[in-house]
Amino acid sequence: MTLVLVEHEAGSPTDTSLQALTLARGVADEEGEELVAVAIGDKGDGLADAVGEFGADVLYHVTHDELDAYAPAAWAASLAGVADERDPAAVVAPGTDRGQETLAHVAARRDLPLAANCTAVEAGDAYEVTRERWGGSLIEHARLSGDTKLLTAAPHSVAADPAADAGDPAVEPFEPTLDDADLRVRLVEREEADVEGIPLGQARVVVGGGRGVGGPEDYDTLEELADLLGGAVGASRAAVNEGWRPHDDQIGLTGTKITPDIYIACGISGAVQHMVGCKGSDTILAINTDSEAAIIQKCDYAVVGDLHEVLPALNEAIRAEQ
């Protein structure tokens, strides 16, 4: 049996959890075993239809008076408690901050190895895994052993693919046994980012600006292009460090990872940390004066020229077609 942690927002599964379910379903099919989902907290029982669509046979709904907010050790105790009851061959979590942290706690509790950010898994006595390292700049092939295999699914590297035959999973309530140590660290307050328009991580068009933009006032042209295309504006770490854009706009290893249909990178050199954040883009168009810039070598299309001349002309052309 393969166990999957499903993160959700008020009873709606996250995209990364659906990706983890897809990866886990492949493992369960190879093992010839059930696929069991685990949802923690209020409204988790409302995930039955969604996880059933992705092949789950059973949904464990974990509830406890102290689990209204995220607490990593408590989530790990809950997931480990379900694992003790079902004795899975593998436990899978989405490769998000919470998924990674929760499964790391499970690994420490059970003295088991953990393979993080997996993109492909071949089941067996030892699992053959392909996983991303160094923010996706290195692909590793490894063998994962242990009585229970623990792994996370690399975000946006496995397409969320519904099962051929949607199921109607039984919902099993589960109340974990928690102690004070499990609750020493927990989320006590959540503050929403002051973001207008389309969130960067959800935008289908992203216009990014780097140090080559020149200054904060020069982002007006990028904002105009994003508005014309119904997209969002992002920035490189260099631009954020200069104070030109807020950290919420940062694209990269220490910022947001984007997956738009098209990413228009303006005045961005293409450092590894930035490319990690935009490598999920279907198409990358780079505008840069330096034909030798790293991003020119990695993009799908390039305009070698001054963005202060290219963008106004592009904006005018788009307006003429609208």
C-alpha positions as CSV (number, residue, x, y, z in Angstrom):
1,M,0.0,0.0,0.0
2,T,1.2,3.5,-0.8
3,L,0.3,6.4,1.5
4,V,0.0,10.0,0.3
5,L,-0.1,13.2,2.3
6,V,-2.6,15.6,0.6
7,E,-2.4,19.3,1.5
8,H,-5.5,21.3,1.0
9,E,-7.0,24.8,1.3
10,A,-10.4,24.6,3.0
11,G,-11.2,21.2,1.5
12,S,-9.7,21.8,-2.0
13,P,-6.5,19.8,-2.8
14,T,-3.4,21.8,-3.8
15,D,-2.0,21.3,-7.3
16,T,1.3,19.9,-5.8
17,S,-0.7,17.3,-3.9
18,L,-2.5,16.2,-7.1
19,Q,1.0,15.8,-8.6
20,A,2.1,13.8,-5.6
21,L,-1.0,11.6,-5.9
22,T,-0.2,10.9,-9.6
23,L,3.4,9.9,-8.8
24,A,2.2,7.8,-5.9
25,R,-0.4,6.1,-8.0
26,G,2.3,4.8,-10.3
27,V,4.1,3.3,-7.4
28,A,1.0,1.7,-6.0
29,D,0.2,0.2,-9.4
30,E,3.7,-1.2,-9.7
31,E,3.3,-2.7,-6.2
32,G,-0.2,-4.0,-7.0
33,E,-1.5,-2.3,-3.8
34,E,-4.0,0.3,-2.6
35,L,-3.5,4.0,-2.9
36,V,-4.4,5.7,0.4
37,A,-4.7,9.5,0.9
38,V,-4.3,11.3,4.2
39,A,-5.7,14.8,4.8
40,I,-5.1,16.7,8.0
41,G,-7.4,19.3,9.6
42,D,-10.8,20.8,9.2
43,K,-12.7,20.0,5.9
44,G,-10.2,17.3,5.0
45,D,-13.1,14.8,4.6
46,G,-14.4,16.9,1.7
47,L,-11.4,15.8,-0.4
48,A,-13.0,12.3,-1.1
49,D,-14.2,13.1,-4.6
50,A,-10.9,14.9,-5.6
51,V,-8.6,12.1,-4.4
52,G,-10.9,9.5,-5.8
53,E,-10.5,11.1,-9.2
54,F,-6.8,10.5,-8.9
55,G,-7.1,6.9,-7.9
56,A,-7.2,6.9,-4.1
57,D,-9.0,3.9,-2.6
58,V,-9.3,5.3,1.0
59,L,-9.1,8.7,2.5
60,Y,-7.9,9.1,6.1
61,H,-9.2,12.3,7.6
62,V,-7.0,13.3,10.6
63,T,-8.6,15.5,13.2
64,H,-7.5,16.8,16.6
65,D,-8.3,19.8,18.7
66,E,-4.7,21.0,18.3
67,L,-4.5,20.5,14.5
68,D,-6.5,23.6,13.4
69,A,-3.1,25.2,12.4
70,Y,0.0,23.7,10.8
71,A,2.4,22.1,13.3
72,P,5.2,20.1,11.6
73,A,5.9,17.5,14.4
74,A,2.2,17.0,15.0
75,W,1.6,16.5,11.3
76,A,4.4,14.0,11.3
77,A,3.0,12.2,14.3
78,S,-0.4,12.0,12.6
79,L,1.1,10.7,9.3
80,A,3.2,8.2,11.2
81,G,0.2,7.1,13.2
82,V,-1.7,6.3,10.0
83,A,1.4,4.5,8.7
84,D,1.5,2.4,11.9
85,E,-2.1,1.3,11.3
86,R,-1.7,0.6,7.6
87,D,2.0,-0.5,7.3
88,P,2.6,1.1,3.8
89,A,5.4,0.1,1.5
90,A,5.9,3.8,0.7
91,V,4.8,7.2,2.0
92,V,4.7,10.1,-0.4
93,A,4.3,13.8,0.2
94,P,4.2,16.9,-2.1
95,G,7.6,18.6,-2.4
96,T,6.4,21.8,-0.7
97,D,7.8,23.4,2.4
98,R,5.2,21.6,4.5
99,G,5.4,18.3,2.7
100,Q,9.2,18.2,2.9
101,E,9.3,19.2,6.6
102,T,6.6,16.8,7.6
103,L,8.2,13.8,5.9
104,A,11.6,14.8,7.3
105,H,10.1,14.6,10.8
106,V,8.7,11.1,9.9
107,A,12.1,10.0,8.7
108,A,13.7,11.2,11.9
109,R,11.1,9.4,14.1
110,R,11.4,6.2,12.2
111,D,15.2,6.3,11.4
112,L,14.5,6.0,7.7
113,P,16.1,7.5,4.6
114,L,14.1,10.1,2.7
115,A,14.4,10.8,-1.1
116,A,13.2,14.4,-1.7
117,N,12.1,16.0,-4.9
118,C,11.5,12.8,-7.0
119,T,10.4,13.1,-10.6
120,A,10.2,9.3,-11.3
121,V,10.0,6.2,-9.2
122,E,10.4,2.5,-10.1
123,A,9.2,0.2,-7.3
124,G,11.0,-2.9,-6.2
125,D,12.9,-4.3,-3.2
126,A,14.8,-1.0,-3.4
127,Y,13.2,1.9,-5.3
128,E,15.0,3.3,-8.3
129,V,14.3,7.1,-8.0
130,T,15.1,10.1,-10.2
131,R,15.2,13.3,-8.3
132,E,16.2,16.9,-8.6
133,R,19.0,18.4,-6.6
134,W,20.6,21.8,-6.3
135,G,17.2,23.4,-7.2
136,G,16.8,21.3,-10.3
137,S,20.3,22.1,-11.8
138,L,21.4,18.5,-11.1
139,I,19.4,15.3,-11.8
140,E,20.3,12.3,-9.6
141,H,19.5,8.6,-10.0
142,A,19.6,6.8,-6.7
143,R,18.3,3.7,-4.9
144,L,16.0,4.1,-1.9
145,S,15.9,1.3,0.6
146,G,14.2,0.9,4.0
147,D,11.3,-1.0,5.4
148,T,9.1,2.0,4.4
149,K,10.2,4.1,1.5
150,L,9.8,7.9,2.1
151,L,9.8,10.3,-0.8
152,T,8.5,13.7,-1.9
153,A,7.3,14.6,-5.4
154,A,9.2,17.5,-7.0
155,P,6.7,20.3,-7.6
156,H,5.6,20.8,-11.2
157,S,7.8,18.0,-12.5
158,V,5.0,15.4,-12.6
159,A,1.8,16.3,-14.4
160,A,-1.3,15.9,-12.3
161,D,-3.1,13.2,-14.2
162,P,-6.5,11.8,-13.1
163,A,-6.8,8.0,-13.0
164,A,-8.5,6.2,-15.9
165,D,-11.1,4.9,-13.5
166,A,-12.2,7.4,-10.8
167,G,-12.9,5.7,-7.5
168,D,-15.2,6.4,-4.6
169,P,-12.9,6.2,-1.6
170,A,-14.1,5.3,1.9
171,V,-13.4,8.1,4.4
172,E,-11.8,6.9,7.6
173,P,-11.6,9.3,10.6
174,F,-8.3,9.2,12.5
175,E,-7.4,11.0,15.7
176,P,-3.7,10.9,16.5
177,T,-2.1,10.8,19.9
178,L,-0.1,14.0,20.4
179,D,2.0,15.3,23.2
180,D,3.3,18.7,24.2
181,A,6.6,18.2,22.3
182,D,4.6,17.7,19.0
183,L,3.1,21.2,19.4
184,R,6.2,23.2,20.4
185,V,6.4,24.6,16.9
186,R,3.2,25.6,15.1
187,L,1.7,28.3,12.9
188,V,0.1,31.0,15.1
189,E,-0.6,33.7,12.5
190,R,-0.9,34.0,8.8
191,E,-0.5,37.3,6.9
192,E,-1.5,37.5,3.3
193,A,0.9,39.2,0.9
194,D,-0.3,42.6,-0.3
195,V,-0.5,41.5,-3.9
196,E,-2.9,43.0,-6.5
197,G,-4.0,41.2,-9.6
198,I,-2.9,37.7,-10.6
199,P,-0.6,35.9,-8.1
200,L,2.8,35.3,-9.7
201,G,2.7,31.6,-9.2
202,Q,-0.6,31.3,-11.0
203,A,-0.1,33.7,-13.9
204,R,-0.1,32.2,-17.4
205,V,2.0,35.1,-18.6
206,V,4.9,36.5,-16.6
207,V,7.0,39.5,-17.5
208,G,10.2,39.5,-15.4
209,G,12.7,42.3,-15.0
210,G,16.3,42.3,-13.7
211,R,19.1,44.8,-13.1
212,G,19.1,45.6,-16.8
213,V,15.7,47.3,-16.4
214,G,17.6,50.3,-14.8
215,G,15.5,51.3,-11.8
216,P,12.1,51.0,-10.1
217,E,10.5,53.7,-12.3
218,D,11.4,51.7,-15.5
219,Y,9.1,48.8,-14.5
220,D,6.2,50.9,-15.8
221,T,6.7,49.5,-19.3
222,L,6.9,45.9,-17.9
223,E,3.6,46.6,-16.0
224,E,2.0,47.8,-19.2
225,L,3.0,44.7,-21.1
226,A,1.8,42.4,-18.3
227,D,-1.6,44.3,-18.3
228,L,-1.9,44.0,-22.1
229,L,-1.3,40.2,-21.9
230,G,-3.3,39.6,-18.7
231,G,-0.2,38.5,-16.8
232,A,1.9,39.4,-13.8
233,V,5.3,41.1,-13.2
234,G,8.2,39.4,-11.5
235,A,11.8,40.2,-10.8
236,S,15.2,38.8,-10.4
237,R,16.9,38.6,-7.0
238,A,19.3,41.4,-8.1
239,A,16.3,43.7,-8.7
240,V,14.7,42.8,-5.4
241,N,18.0,43.3,-3.6
242,E,18.2,46.8,-5.1
243,G,14.8,47.6,-3.6
244,W,13.2,48.0,-6.9
245,R,10.5,45.3,-6.4
246,P,9.1,43.6,-3.3
247,H,10.3,40.1,-2.4
248,D,6.8,38.8,-3.4
249,D,7.9,39.5,-7.0
250,Q,11.1,37.5,-6.8
251,I,11.5,34.6,-9.2
252,G,14.1,31.9,-8.4
253,L,15.4,29.4,-5.9
254,T,14.7,31.7,-2.9
255,G,11.6,33.3,-4.5
256,T,8.6,32.0,-6.4
257,K,8.8,29.1,-8.9
258,I,6.6,30.0,-11.9
259,T,5.0,27.8,-14.5
260,P,3.5,30.2,-17.1
261,D,2.7,29.5,-20.7
262,I,5.2,32.2,-21.6
263,Y,7.9,34.0,-19.5
264,I,9.3,37.3,-20.9
265,A,12.6,37.9,-19.2
266,C,13.8,41.5,-19.6
267,G,17.3,42.6,-18.7
268,I,17.9,39.3,-16.7
269,S,21.3,37.6,-17.0
270,G,20.0,34.1,-16.3
271,A,21.9,33.0,-13.1
272,V,21.3,29.4,-12.1
273,Q,19.2,30.5,-9.1
274,H,16.9,32.4,-11.3
275,M,16.6,29.7,-14.0
276,V,15.5,27.2,-11.2
277,G,12.5,29.5,-10.6
278,C,11.4,29.8,-14.2
279,K,12.4,26.4,-15.7
280,G,8.8,25.3,-15.5
281,S,7.8,27.9,-18.1
282,D,6.4,26.4,-21.4
283,T,8.2,29.1,-23.4
284,I,10.9,31.7,-22.4
285,L,11.4,34.8,-24.4
286,A,14.5,36.8,-23.4
287,I,15.2,40.4,-24.2
288,N,18.8,41.4,-23.5
289,T,21.6,43.5,-25.0
290,D,24.1,40.8,-24.2
291,S,24.0,38.1,-26.8
292,E,26.3,36.0,-24.6
293,A,24.1,36.2,-21.5
294,A,23.3,32.8,-19.9
295,I,19.6,33.3,-20.4
296,I,20.1,33.8,-24.2
297,Q,21.6,30.3,-24.3
298,K,18.7,28.8,-22.4
299,C,15.6,30.5,-23.7
300,D,13.3,29.4,-26.6
301,Y,13.3,32.8,-28.3
302,A,15.6,35.9,-27.9
303,V,15.6,39.5,-28.8
304,V,19.1,40.9,-28.6
305,G,18.4,44.6,-28.1
306,D,17.7,47.4,-25.6
307,L,14.5,46.6,-23.7
308,H,13.8,50.3,-23.4
309,E,13.3,50.3,-27.2
310,V,11.9,46.8,-27.6
311,L,9.2,46.9,-24.9
312,P,7.5,50.2,-26.0
313,A,7.4,48.9,-29.6
314,L,6.0,45.6,-28.4
315,N,3.4,47.3,-26.3
316,E,2.3,49.5,-29.2
317,A,2.1,46.5,-31.6
318,I,-0.1,44.6,-29.1
319,R,-2.4,47.6,-28.6
320,A,-2.8,47.9,-32.3
321,E,-4.0,44.3,-32.6
322,Q,-6.5,44.6,-29.7
